[in-house]
Amino acid sequence: MDGRDTDDQKQSPADMTVFVQNLLQQMQSRFQTMSDSIISKIDEMGSRIDELEQSINELRTEMGQEGSPSPSAALKPKEEPRTADDSA
């Protein structure tokens, strides 16, 4: 063993503390960046959904003005007249 081992052991806890603090700061920075990116993408998706909803409502309005049935009415099943056999 040479004399450096004891010096390394004395500096090691302080160096390790600095290393861990730097590592945690880097991780926190990366997580913050990822979080900001995710929130930004969610906001962008929300805006796109709002635009899509507005377009759908505009199309419904146009279809209503042309006298066409609304898309929701076209999706509803039509009721068939009941016969005497249905009551049994």
N, C-alpha and C positions, 0 to 999 in steps of 0.2 A: 504494500500500500504506500502511496506517496502522500504528500501533505494536502493534495487537492481534494481528496475525499471529504475531509472534515470541513473544508471551506464550502464545498458543494452542498453538504448537508445543512450548513448554517444559512446559506442563501436560498436553498430549495423551498422552504415554506413561503418566504416572501415572494420569490419568483413564481411559485405555483399560484399564489393568491392573485398576483397581477395577471398571470396568464388566464386564470379562470374568470376574473372580472372582465378582461378584454373579450374572452369568448362569449360570456353572457351578454355583453353589450352588442357584439356582432349578431348574436342570435336574436336579441330583442329588436335590433334594427331590421333584420331580415323578416321577422314575423310582422313587424309594423308595415313594411313595404308590401308583403303579401296580403295583409289585412286591407290596406288601402286599395290594392289592386282588385281584390274580391268585391269590396264595397262599390268601387267604381263600376265594375262589370254588372253588379246587381242593379245599380242605378240606371245603367244603360239599358239593361233588359226591361226594367220598369218603364222607361221612356218608350221603348219599342212596343211594348204591350199596350201602352196608352194610345200610341199612334195606330196600332192595329185595331183596337177597339173603336177609335174614332172613324177609321175607314169602314169598318163593318156597319157602324151606325149610319154613315153617309150612304152606303149601299142600300141599307134597309129603307132609308128615306126616299132614295131614288126609285126603288122598286115599289114603294107605297104610292108614289106620285104617278107611276105608270099603270097602276091598277092591278099589279101582280100581287099574289098573296105573299105574306112575309115568310122568310125561311122557317121560322118556328112553326107556322101553321102547316107548312108542307111536311114537316117532320112528325106531326101528330097523327096517330092512326085514326082513320075514319071509322065511326061507329056504324055497324051494320044493323039493319032493322031486325028486331027480335021476332022470332017465330014461335009457334006454340011449343016446339020441341025444346027451346031454350029454357022454358020455365020448369021443366021436370028435373 
